[in-house]
């Protein structure tokens, strides 16, 4: 579509099926994955989960002609970092990729408005320092059992604390909770240092 190199972005590889992507990602580790929403006949969430299982922690940007807020919300809840429409121009595509490379979560306007609505409807009680620490632990990828062990608590008490925190933020899932807390700058985004210092970003393309 345009010259990636001028933006400091390198296309590392591409795939046209999830199976092909799985095989290539088993031996390759890009900085960012650009993933089409619909590949083959599988549910997009199944495809996303498969990619996440082979390369945990690599930011994923959905690139699709699908504009529904319903799909966007589902994919953000499942852990993506940005959602690009195929109708968007070069400047928006490049700026979104570069933002994600810095650890940002880039929300489309309709998802941003939906989160604002959730927050306005959320519990009015302020978030405690202990809950912020819980959010940071979740953002670091720790499981409920691991968090419980770190603080000498029972897993059930940590689960209860997570439910209370989700209610306060308006989140429905743990992944959505972390994203809301990062978006509200309550906790820092996890950033791999090589994203900040690499001269070029390696982008992996997955298109139907």
Backbone as a ProteinNet text record, in pm:
[ID]
protein_1_A
[PRIMARY]
XXXXXXXXXXXXXXXXXXXXXXXXXXXXXXXXXXXXXXXXXXXXXXXXXXXXXXXXXXXXXXXXXXXXXXXXXXXXXXXXXXXXXXXXXXXXXXXXXXXXXXXXXXXXXXXXXXXXXXXXXXXXXXXXXXXXXXXXXXXXXXXXXXXXXXXXXXXXXXXXXXXXXXXXXXXXXXXXXXXXXXXXXXXXXXXXXXXXXXXXXXXXXXXX
[TERTIARY]
83.1	0	85.8	195.7	282.5	419.1	510.2	646.6	656.5	666.8	679.8	813.1	918.9	1053.1	1067	993.2	1001	950.3	863.9	811.2	893.2	1000.6	1083.1	1021.8	937.6	868.2	914.3	948.5	992.3	890	848.3	759.4	844	822.2	906.3	858.3	727.1	673.6	523.1	460.6	315.1	260.5	130	63.1	-80.2	-136.3	-274.2	-371.1	-318.9	-404.1	-351	-437	-394	-293	-313	-219.1	-80	-74.5	53.2	116.1	32.3	82.5	138.2	67.6	110.5	248.4	268.5	396.4	508.3	480.2	583.7	615.8	512.9	536.2	608.1	605.6	678.1	829.2	873.6	1017.8	1052.5	953.6	975.6	906.6	965.3	908.3	906.4	799.9	790.2	758	767.3	731.2	580.8	513	369.3	309.8	187.4	114.7	-6.4	-19.1	-134.6	-222.8	-341.3	-426.3	-560.8	-593.9	-726.9	-830.2	-948.6	-1051.5	-1103.3	-1130.9	-1188.7	-1087.2	-1036.4	-944.9	-1000.9	-1034.4	-1094.2	-1234.6	-1277.6	-1414.4	-1421.6	-1308.3	-1308.4	-1360.2	-1413	-1449.4	-1323.8	-1331.3	-1214.3	-1150.7	-1230.1	-1174.2	-1088.9	-1129.8	-1049.4	-916.5	-921.8	-797.8	-705.9	-765.8	-687.2	-623.8	-701.2	-648.7	-534.2	-544.2	-437.8	-308.3	-321	-203	-143.7	-230.6	-183	-114.3	-159	-101.9	40.4	71.4	205.2	301.5	250.1	336.3	273.6	282.5	223.1	296.9	220.5	279.5	307	300.3	322	193.8	200.2	79	15.7	-116.7	-190.2	-282.3	-276.1	-366	-458.7	-589	-685.2	-697.5	-696.1	-707.3	-822	-934.9	-1055.5	-1147.3	-1233	-1337.9	-1461.9	-1464.2	-1577.5	-1575.7	-1686.7	-1690.7	-1775.6	-1837.2	-1930.6	-1859.6	-1920.2	-1865.9	-1866.7	-1963.6	-1974.6	-1848.9	-1801.2	-1679.8	-1558.3	-1552.4	-1437.6	-1428.9	-1542.2	-1542.6	-1499.1	-1547.7	-1509.1	-1358.4	-1301.4	-1159	-1072.7	-1114.6	-1038.9	-1047.1	-1163.9	-1179.4	-1090.6	-1062	-978.5	-829.9	-795.1	-654.7	-582.4	-654.4	-583.4	-541.8	-451	-402.6	-460.6	-511.1	-569.4	-656.1	-743.2	-834.9	-836.5	-784	-777.2	-877.9	-943.9	-1035.2	-956.2	-989.5	-919.7	-943.1	-1042.2	-1068.9	-982.1	-906.6	-827.4	-701	-652.3	-540	-405.6	-302.4	-166.5	-125	-154.7	-109.2	-165.9	-294.7	-358.1	-301.5	-281.7	-227.4	-88.3	-2.6	135	137	60.6	62.5	10.2	-90.4	-143.2	-38.9	30.2	135.6	244.8	285.1	391	345.2	217.9	164.6	166.5	122.5	120	261.4	357.6	496.7	550.1	488.4	529.7	452.8	367.7	293.6	153	108.1	-24.7	-134.2	-252.3	-373.6	-451.2	-474.1	-536.2	-682.5	-770.5	-913.3	-981.7	-1063.2	-1144.2	-1244.4	-1293.1	-1385.2	-1508.2	-1566.3	-1687.6	-1659.4	-1544.1	-1507	-1471.5	-1405.6	-1371.7	-1498.7	-1601.5	-1728.2	-1796.3	-1785.8	-1846	-1779.3	-1646.3	-1574.9	-1611.9	-1624.2	-1666.5	-1802.1	-1891.3	-2025.8	-2019.1	-1934.9	-1919.5	-1866.7	-1769.7	-1708.5	-1808.1	-1889.2	-1989.4	-2090.8	-2117.6	-2215.3	-2152.1	-2020.9	-1949.7	-1971.2	-1931.3	-1939.2	-1859.1	-1911.7	-1849	-1734.2	-1720.9	-1616.5	-1478.3	-1386	-1252	-1175.7	-1075.5	-993.1	-878.8	-859.5	-758.9	-620.6	-519.6	-382.2	-366	-433.1	-426.1	-486.8	-594.5	-657.6	-570.7	-499.7	-405.5	-294.5	-247.8	-143.7	-196.5	-322.6	-386	-390.6	-428.9	-432.4	-295.8	-191.3	-55.6	-14.1	-53.4	-21	-89.9	-216.3	-290.1	-226.9	-184.9	-121.5	11.4	78.5	204.8	183.8	56.9	26.9	20.5	18.6	11.1	-128.3	-135.5	-263	-317.4	-443.7	-505.9	-428	-387.9	-313.8	-178.9	-111.4	19.6	6.8	-96.2	-118.8	-150	-234.1	-270	-146.1	-57.9	64.3	155.3	164.7	251.1	208.2	77.3	25.3	-28.7	2.4	-41	-192.3	-264.7	-411	-464.5	-591.5	-653.6	-694.7	-694.3	-739	-880.8	-968	-1106.2	-1112.3	-1023.3	-1023.3	-973.4	-877.1	-828.3	-935.7	-1005.5	-1116.8	-1222	-1254.1	-1352	-1303.2	-1174.1	-1116.8	-1123.9	-1102.1	-1111.6	-1254.5	-1351.5	-1492.5	-1527.8	-1482.2	-1509.8	-1444.6	-1320.8	-1248.6	-1314.3	-1361.7	-1432.9	-1558.7	-1627.9	-1749.9	-1718.1	-1610.1	-1572.6	-1535.1	-1470.9	-1423.9	-1523.6	-1625.6	-1721.4	-1675.3	-1570.5	-1517.9	-1599.3	-1601.3	-1673.9	-1579.3	-1455.2	-1357	-1226.1	-1135.8	-1005.5	-926.9	-933.3	-859.8	-912.2	-1044.3	-1103.4	-1067.8	-1060.9	-1022.6	-883.7	-788.3	-650.9	-648	-721.3	-719.9	-781.7	-888.4	-949.4	-854.6	-787.3	-696.1	-575.4	-526.8	-417.2	-465.5	-584	-639.6	-661.9	-704.4	-727.1	-597.8	-486	-353.4	-346.9	-425.5	-419	-299.1	-263.9	-145.9	-70.2	61.6	139	117.1	128.6	123.4	254.7	247.1	369.3	435.3	560.1	630.6	759.9	777.4	904.6	1007.4	1123.5	1220.5	1268.5	1273.8	1324.4	1230.7	1102.9	1010.2	1057	1112.6	1146.2	1279	1368.3	1502.5	1537.3	1455.6	1485.7	1470.1	1566	1555.8	1439	1399.9	1285.7	1193.6	1065.9	968.4	944.5	936.7	907.4	758.4	695.1	549.9	518.1	427.8	387.5	244.4	223.1	93.1	16.9	-106.4	-193.8	-321.2	-331.9	-447.8	-522	-652.9	-732.9	-708.4
-121.7	0	125.6	122.9	239.2	196.8	288.8	257.7	250.7	128.9	110.6	162.6	143.2	177	324.1	410.8	553.7	584.7	498.8	516.5	438.2	371.8	293.1	159.9	106.1	-20.2	-124.2	-240.9	-349.9	-462.5	-507.4	-622.5	-748.7	-821.5	-937.6	-1061.9	-1080.2	-1198.4	-1181.1	-1273.9	-1269	-1409.6	-1421.7	-1551.5	-1529.4	-1626.8	-1614.2	-1706.9	-1794.6	-1880	-1879.7	-1911.7	-1918	-2031.1	-2143.2	-2254.2	-2211.4	-2141.7	-2093.6	-1993.4	-1906.8	-1807.8	-1876.5	-1978.4	-2051.1	-2112.2	-2172.8	-2236	-2132.1	-2019.7	-1916.9	-1847.8	-1823.9	-1756.9	-1846.7	-1977.8	-2068.5	-2052.2	-1992.3	-1972.1	-1825	-1738.2	-1595.1	-1513.9	-1401	-1319.5	-1171.6	-1126.4	-985.1	-897.4	-767.5	-673.3	-654.3	-659.6	-636.5	-732	-777.7	-859.8	-781.2	-771.3	-708.4	-820.4	-834.3	-952.1	-914.6	-977.3	-957.6	-1021.3	-960.1	-1012.1	-1147.5	-1160.6	-1284.6	-1356.7	-1469.2	-1553.8	-1695.4	-1748	-1880.9	-1880.2	-1996.3	-2011.1	-2007.9	-1993.9	-1994.8	-1863.4	-1871.3	-1751.2	-1667.1	-1535	-1448.6	-1462.1	-1488.2	-1504.3	-1630.4	-1735.9	-1859.2	-1833	-1760.5	-1725.4	-1640.9	-1541.7	-1454.3	-1533.4	-1621.1	-1701.4	-1791.1	-1842.7	-1928.8	-1850.1	-1728.3	-1644.4	-1604.9	-1570.2	-1531.7	-1647.6	-1769.7	-1886.2	-1914.6	-1884.5	-1913	-1799.3	-1676.4	-1561.1	-1469.9	-1510.2	-1433.4	-1300.3	-1196.3	-1066.8	-978.2	-1033.1	-949.5	-872.3	-739.7	-661.4	-702.4	-704.3	-741.5	-627	-589.3	-489.3	-560	-545.4	-599.1	-500.6	-554.6	-473.6	-531.3	-460	-520.1	-415.8	-463.6	-378.4	-377.4	-464.1	-472.4	-352.4	-279	-155.2	-163.1	-278	-284.1	-268.7	-188.5	-169.5	-300.9	-386.6	-516.2	-598.6	-606.9	-683.1	-616.5	-484.4	-412.9	-439.7	-430.5	-451.1	-594	-691.8	-831.1	-850.5	-789.9	-809.6	-736.3	-616.7	-546.5	-622.8	-678.7	-757.1	-881	-931	-1050.3	-1018.2	-888.7	-856	-784.7	-732.6	-661.5	-521.9	-459.5	-325.8	-214.8	-248.7	-146.9	-215.4	-135.7	-187	-86.3	-127.7	-40.2	-82.4	16.6	-10.1	-4.4	-91.5	-95	31.1	110.1	233.5	350	329.4	438.3	463.1	586.4	623.1	588.2	610.9	573.4	636.3	763.6	834.4	771.4	736.3	676.3	536.8	459.1	324.1	329.6	414.8	424.4	477.7	582.8	640.9	541	461.4	360.7	254.3	205.8	105.8	160.5	285	343.9	365.6	403.3	417.6	284.2	179.5	46	0.8	37.7	-1	59.2	168.3	233.3	181.7	81.3	22.1	75.3	162.4	222	127.2	146.9	84.4	193	174.5	277.7	241.8	317.5	287.6	367.3	301.3	375.1	463.9	571.5	663.9	595.9	498.3	435.3	350.5	283.3	204.7	297.8	408	508.8	559.8	589.5	638.6	532.1	406.7	296.8	281.7	292.5	284.4	400.3	519.5	635.4	611.4	551.3	521.4	421	316.3	216.2	277.7	368.1	430.7	520.3	593.3	680.6	600.2	476.4	391.5	310.5	314.6	231.1	280.8	198.3	229.8	356.8	444.6	574.3	569.9	460.6	449.9	456.5	525.1	540.1	407.9	395.4	275.2	288.8	187.1	190.9	156.5	183.8	150.3	-0.1	-78.6	-224	-271.1	-204.5	-241.8	-202.2	-90.4	-52.1	-156.3	-204.9	-308.8	-436.8	-469.1	-585.1	-568.7	-448.3	-420.2	-434.9	-388.5	-401	-547.9	-626.4	-769.4	-838.2	-803.5	-860.3	-818.2	-691	-640.4	-710.9	-755.4	-827.4	-972.5	-1013.6	-1148.8	-1253.7	-1211.6	-1308.5	-1368.7	-1495.9	-1562	-1530.2	-1562.4	-1541.8	-1617.9	-1741.5	-1821.6	-1758.4	-1706.5	-1644.5	-1516.7	-1437.6	-1315.1	-1350.9	-1452	-1494.8	-1538.8	-1614.2	-1661	-1544.3	-1445.5	-1329.5	-1250.1	-1247.5	-1166.1	-1250.3	-1380.1	-1472.2	-1464	-1460.3	-1458.7	-1584.7	-1611.7	-1724.1	-1681.3	-1773.9	-1740.6	-1683.3	-1733.4	-1684.4	-1537.5	-1495.5	-1354.9	-1264.8	-1313.5	-1236.6	-1228.7	-1338.7	-1339.2	-1235.8	-1231	-1134.2	-991.9	-967.1	-833.6	-794.4	-891	-865.2	-829.4	-899.9	-869.8	-728.3	-688.6	-553.7	-448.8	-477	-382.4	-371.6	-484.2	-479.7	-395.6	-409.4	-331.5	-182.7	-148.2	-7.3	56.1	-22.6	31.6	12.9	-71.2	-98.6	-207.4	-280.8	-387.2	-515.2	-596	-723	-842.5	-826.5	-934.9	-882	-975.2	-934.1	-855.7	-902.7	-833.8	-691.9	-677.3	-544.6	-456.4	-516.8	-442.7	-382	-464	-414.9	-302.2	-318.8	-217.8	-85.3	-94.2	27.7	97.3	19.7	80.4	144.1	80.3	139.6	265.9	257.5	371.9	491.1	462.9	570.9	612.6	549.7	579.1	551.3	452.8	409.1	317.3	243.3	157.3	178.3	155.4	175.1	60.6	90.5	-14.7	-91.3	-221.8	-300.8	-273.8	-230.9	-198.6	-278.8	-356.9	-426	-324.1	-319.5	-213.6	-209.7	-326.2	-325	-249	-234.9	-157.2	-11.7	38.6	179.8	212.7	113.3	143.7	82.7	-10.9	-71.4	32.4	39	136.5	108.9	-18.5	-53	-146.6	-134.3	-225.1	-338.8	-459.9	-574.5	-603.8	-601.2	-616.5	-746.6	-824.9	-951.3	-936.2	-966.3	-944.7	-1074.8	-1075.8	-1191.7	-1146.6	-1181.2	-1138.8	-1258.9	-1245.1	-1350.6	-1348
0	0	0	77	84.2	136.4	142.9	184.6	337	389.2	533.5	584.6	503.4	550.6	585.8	516.1	546.2	686.6	739.5	875.7	977.7	931.9	1023.4	1060.4	972.3	998.4	896.3	943.2	856	857.5	739.9	730.3	744.6	850.4	877.5	803.6	795.3	727.5	711.4	641.6	624	612.8	632	621.7	576.5	509.9	460.5	532.8	619.4	702	844.6	939.2	1078.9	1099.4	1030.4	1042.1	995.4	881.5	830.1	927.7	982.4	1078.7	1202.8	1250.4	1370	1349	1231	1200.5	1191.7	1126.2	1109.6	1241.8	1322.1	1449.8	1550.3	1525.9	1615.6	1602.9	1491.5	1471.5	1450.4	1462.4	1437.6	1546.1	1583.6	1690.9	1650.2	1585.8	1547.4	1667.6	1650.8	1756.7	1764.5	1649.1	1641.7	1539	1564.2	1467.9	1417.4	1286.7	1223.6	1171.3	1229.6	1207.3	1147.4	1035.1	978.1	1071.3	1080.2	1171.2	1125.3	997	944.5	856.7	907.3	830.9	833.3	716.2	710.5	769.3	815.6	866.9	1018.5	1085.9	1231.9	1289.4	1412.4	1487.3	1508.3	1483.9	1503.9	1641.4	1744.9	1879.5	1890.6	1817.6	1816.6	1747.7	1634.6	1564.3	1652.4	1718.9	1806.1	1919.3	1982.3	2092.8	2048.3	1925.5	1874.2	1855	1800.6	1781.4	1917.1	2011.4	2144.5	2215.2	2189.5	2258.4	2212.9	2086.4	2035.8	2064.2	2069.7	2094.7	2199	2323.9	2432.7	2450.1	2470.9	2500.6	2381.4	2258.8	2140.4	2110.6	2099.8	2070.9	1937.9	1936.1	1814.4	1774.9	1648	1590.9	1493.2	1512.8	1416.4	1301	1178.3	1056.3	974.6	967.3	910.3	847.9	758.1	701.4	790.2	891.6	984.3	1078.9	1083.4	1160.7	1287.7	1315.8	1428.1	1562.4	1649.3	1784.2	1860.8	1831.3	1899.1	1877.5	1754.1	1726.6	1789.2	1780	1837.9	1987.6	2057.1	2202	2236.6	2160.1	2185.2	2170.5	2066.5	2042.1	2145.2	2185.2	2290.2	2421.8	2451.8	2575.1	2572.7	2450.1	2436.9	2435.6	2432.2	2450.3	2338.4	2235.8	2129.2	2176.7	2103	2138.6	2053	1934.3	1846.4	1741.5	1680.8	1578.4	1463.8	1348.1	1231.8	1126.1	1066.8	955.8	825.3	731.9	603.5	520.8	560	486.7	534.9	642.5	698.3	616.4	620.9	535.1	598.6	520.2	560.1	691.7	709.4	829.2	956.7	954.1	1071.8	1097.9	991.8	1007.2	1069.5	1014.8	1064.9	1208.1	1235.8	1370.4	1473.5	1436	1528.4	1558.2	1455.3	1474.8	1565.8	1544.3	1626	1770.5	1789	1924.9	1998.5	1929.4	1990.7	2023.8	1940.8	1966.2	2095	2141	2265.3	2386.3	2363.1	2473.2	2489.1	2397.1	2409.2	2362.4	2415.8	2364.5	2292	2163.3	2079.6	2056.9	2120.4	2113.5	2002.7	1918.8	1822.7	1897.2	1835.1	1903.4	1962.4	1890.3	1942.5	2065.4	2069.4	2187.5	2303.2	2272	2373	2440.1	2358.3	2412.4	2498.2	2456.1	2532.1	2667.9	2671.9	2798.7	2890.7	2832.1	2911.1	2975.1	2897	2946.5	3061	3043.7	3149.5	3277.6	3261.5	3379.3	3450.9	3373	3436	3515.5	3469	3536.5	3649.8	3659.9	3756.8	3899.2	3989.4	4131.4	4161.1	4243.5	4266.4	4367.8	4440.5	4542.6	4478.1	4541.1	4484.9	4491.2	4403.2	4397.4	4497.7	4579.7	4684.9	4630.2	4710.5	4671.4	4654.6	4741	4729.5	4598	4554.6	4428.2	4309	4321.3	4216.3	4204.3	4318.6	4317.8	4255.1	4282.7	4221.4	4069.4	4025	3881.8	3817.3	3886.5	3834	3823	3921.2	3917.9	3800.9	3777.6	3664.3	3532.4	3525.5	3403	3377.2	3483.7	3469	3426.9	3416.6	3370.4	3479.6	3606	3715.3	3724.7	3759.6	3779.8	3918.4	3938.6	4070	4177.8	4148.4	4245.8	4277.4	4174.7	4196.2	4279.9	4251.7	4329.7	4474.7	4492	4627.3	4705.3	4639.4	4705.3	4741.6	4653.6	4679.4	4802	4827.5	4937.5	5053.2	5048.2	5154	5176	5066.1	5069.8	5003	5024.2	4955.4	4814.4	4718.4	4583.2	4580.2	4669.8	4671.9	4713.2	4804.4	4847.4	4734.6	4655.6	4540.9	4433.3	4411	4315.6	4355.4	4485.3	4534.7	4512.2	4538.6	4517.3	4369.6	4280.7	4136.4	4096.5	4154.1	4122.6	4165.3	4284.6	4334.7	4242.9	4201.3	4115.9	3977.8	3925.7	3796.4	3807.9	3921.8	3942	3948.9	4016.7	4029.8	3896.3	3808.8	3680.9	3567.7	3589	3482.2	3387.8	3424.1	3338.5	3356	3249.8	3255.5	3266.2	3220.9	3225.4	3284.1	3319.7	3372	3266.1	3139.3	3032.6	3014.2	3019.1	3004.9	3124.3	3242.2	3362.5	3347	3302	3284.7	3182.4	3072.2	2967.6	3014.5	3090.8	3143.6	3239.6	3324.4	3422.1	3352.6	3245.6	3168.8	3098.9	3036	2962.6	3055.2	3179.8	3276.3	3347.4	3305.3	3361.5	3511.5	3555.8	3695.5	3717.1	3611.3	3615.4	3484.9	3485.9	3362.7	3265.4	3135.9	3034.5	3036.7	3011.9	3002.4	2868.4	2869.6	2745.6	2741.4	2635.6	2618.9	2573.8	2640.8	2617	2473.3	2405.5	2270	2176.5	2214.2	2132.3	2125.4	2236.6	2245.3	2179.2	2170.3	2124	1989.2	1938	1808.5	1698	1603.1	1495.5	1402.9	1391.4	1307.1	1384.8	1359.4	1418.2	1322.4	1372.6	1288	1294.4	1180.9	1172.3	1101.1	1157.8	1100	1048.4	922.2	859.9	845.9	888.7	872.6	800.8	677.1	597.9	541	530.5	467.1	316.9
[MASK]
++++++++++++++++++++++++++++++++++++++++++++++++++++++++++++++++++++++++++++++++++++++++++++++++++++++++++++++++++++++++++++++++++++++++++++++++++++++++++++++++++++++++++++++++++++++++++++++++++++++++++++++++

